[in-house]
Amino acid sequence: MTVVEILKILSDNNRLRILNLLYVQELCVCELEYLLGISQSNLSKHLRLMSDAGFLESRRQNKFAYYKIRESVFCEHPFLIEIFETELVKEKLLMDELNKLNNYQNSELTCHNITALIV
């Protein structure tokens, strides 16, 4: 993946919001949908684009698809760590979403019961 491809991925607000959460941990599509308030179709479009570019990897567990950022991305492009740890923390929306993730982690919600909340 080239730097130009990375910058194209980071240039979209929704993709940046997705990656901001995935930088913290692997998440299921339904969790991302819940945390970001993005429709499943829109979310899937962005996840597919980032996966095709080599930014993300996924796995399936039962009916759930989980995504995470490939470790090799940070090894090959260490400037990304600086962006996530130094620059993105200055963005209120992104920090609010990380707080929502933290609240979610401390709640009783799981992939199995979160789908009922997404309508």
N, C-alpha and C positions, 0 to 999 in steps of 0.2 A: 504494500500500500504506500503510495507516494504522499508527500506532504500536501500536495494540491488536493488529492482525494480526501485527506483528513480534514483540511480546511473547508472543503465543500460539505462534509458531514457536519462539522461544527457550526456552519453558517446558518443552519436552520434551528429556530427556537425550540421546536418540539423535539428534535433529535438531541439538542443540547440538554434539555430537561430530562429526557430518557437516560442519557449517558451520565448525567449528574447523579441519578439514583443508582444506576448500575455500577458506578464507581465505588459505591459503598458495599453493595452486595448483589448477588444473583437474585433476580425476581421473576415471577411468573407473569405472563401477559395480563391476567386478570388483576394482579397486584398493581402493575403499571397503569392499567386502565383506571383503577380505583384511585390511586394516588395522584395521577395527573389530570384526571377528568377528560381524557382524550378518548374518542370513539375507538372501538375495537378495529374497525377497518382502517382508520387513519394511523393508529398505532402499528398495526401489522405492516402497512406500507413502509413506515420508517424503519421498523425492525428488519424487514426484508432487505431494504436498501443498505443498511449498515452491515448486515450479515453478508450480503453479496460482495461488499467492499472488503470484507475480512476484518471488520472492526469487532464484530460480536460472534459468539458461539452459542449454540442452543442445545438443549436436551429435552426429551419428552419423558414425563413421568405420569403414567395413566393418561388422563385427558388434558393434562396441563403442559404447556410449553414454557420452559425457563430459559432466560437469557442472561449472559454475563459478557463483560468486555474480555477479549482475548488477552491473556498475560503477555503474549509476544508483542502486542501493540505498544505496551509501555517499555519493553526492552528495546524495541527497534526505534521508538520515538519518545525518549525520556522527557522531552519538552511538554508532553501531555500531562505528566504528573504535576508539573509547575502550574499549568493552567487549572487543573482540578483543585489543587490544594492552596493556591495563592490567589488566583484571579476570580474563580467562580464563587468563592466565599464572599465576594463583595456584592453579589447580586441578590437582592432581597427575595425575589420570587424563588430563586433556586434554594436559598436557605430556608424559606418557608416550606418548600416541598421536602427538604431533608428533615425538618421538624415533624412534618406529617408522617414521613417514613418512620421516624423514631417513635412517634405515638402509635403507629400501626404495629411496630415490632413489640411494643409493650402492651398491646391489646390482646383480646381473645380471638381476634379475627384470623382466619386462615384462608388459603386458596379455596378450600372446600365450602366455606360459608360466605366468602366475599362476593361470589358471583350473584347471590341474591340481592346484594346492595347495588349492583351495577345494572341500572335499567334506564 
